[in-house]
Amino acid sequence: MLIRIFLTAAFFALMMLSACVPKPQYNQVEEDLKASRSKQKTLEARLEQAEAQIRQMDTDLRQCRESQTQFQKIAENATSQNVYLTKINKQLLEKINRLKQDLSQKKSVIQLQGQVIRLLDDTKKTIEKSLKDQIAAQEVEVVEEADQLKVIFVDKILFDSGSVKINKRGMELLQIMANPLKENKEQNIVVEGHTDNVPLSEALKKRFPSNWELSTARAAAVVRFFQELAGIEPERLSATGYSYYRPVAPNSTEEGRHQNRRIEIILGHGKN
């Protein structure tokens, strides 16, 4: 803009001077003016190019800033996703470790159960073979339940009526049963005493106030036999009396009462 003003002013000055200057000088000034105008056009063209370049650079800069903003958002989202995925991955690893531990424990339990089942099967076969006559006569019953083996001595096979002292035949049978039990040291032994619901006689009441005491005393007598005469570790033994509160048959018949008067020897895994 300043160049244009300068050149215009110079033109008018030359016009005013042209009337009072010689012809050669006028021609020289005119040529200089033309040269200045040519330079002006060149400068204006360069200026326009520079302004166009500046506008393009502004556009590129704006686009770069927009791209930078988008990349920042993408980076922030990626960071958030990375944090989330890292958290999820950690949770999954913890879950996998828990599942591995659970699986290992379950495998151990399954292996232990397998050992227990094999041990109970062996014990059952031995007892059934040793007491086959009593089992055939329904004086002894062998029942396998889950991870336990139950040997049931019915009614008077171990004790005479009203007595808590094991009779001779009972000792023989318990000794036969004790032999395999003594060898299988991983088995615990729970002895349960049960009665029918018939009230105790006056003579028995002098020794046992109720069927609770009678059933418990008989169970304790079997436990003492296993410890003192059969040599089984006392840590493996326990005795419990249930009176007539866990019947296996109705007490309304003689046959039912016969079945309810019993000693149950329960074999399981582990020590008491």
Secondary structure, DSSP 8 states (H G I E B T S, - for coil): -HHHHHHHHHHHHHHHHHTTS-HHHHHHHHHHHHHHHHHHHHHHHHHHHHHHHHHHHHHHHHHHHHHHHHHHHHHHHHHHHHHHHHHHHHHHHHHHHHHHHHHHHHHHHHHHHHHHHHHHHHHHHHHHHHTHHHHHTTSEEEEEETTEEEEEEEGGGTB-TT--SB-HHHHHHHHHHHHHHHH-TTEEEEEEEE--S----HHHHTT-SSHHHHHHHHHHHHHHIIIIIT---GGGEEEEE-TTSS-SS-TTSHHHHHHHSEEEEEEEES--
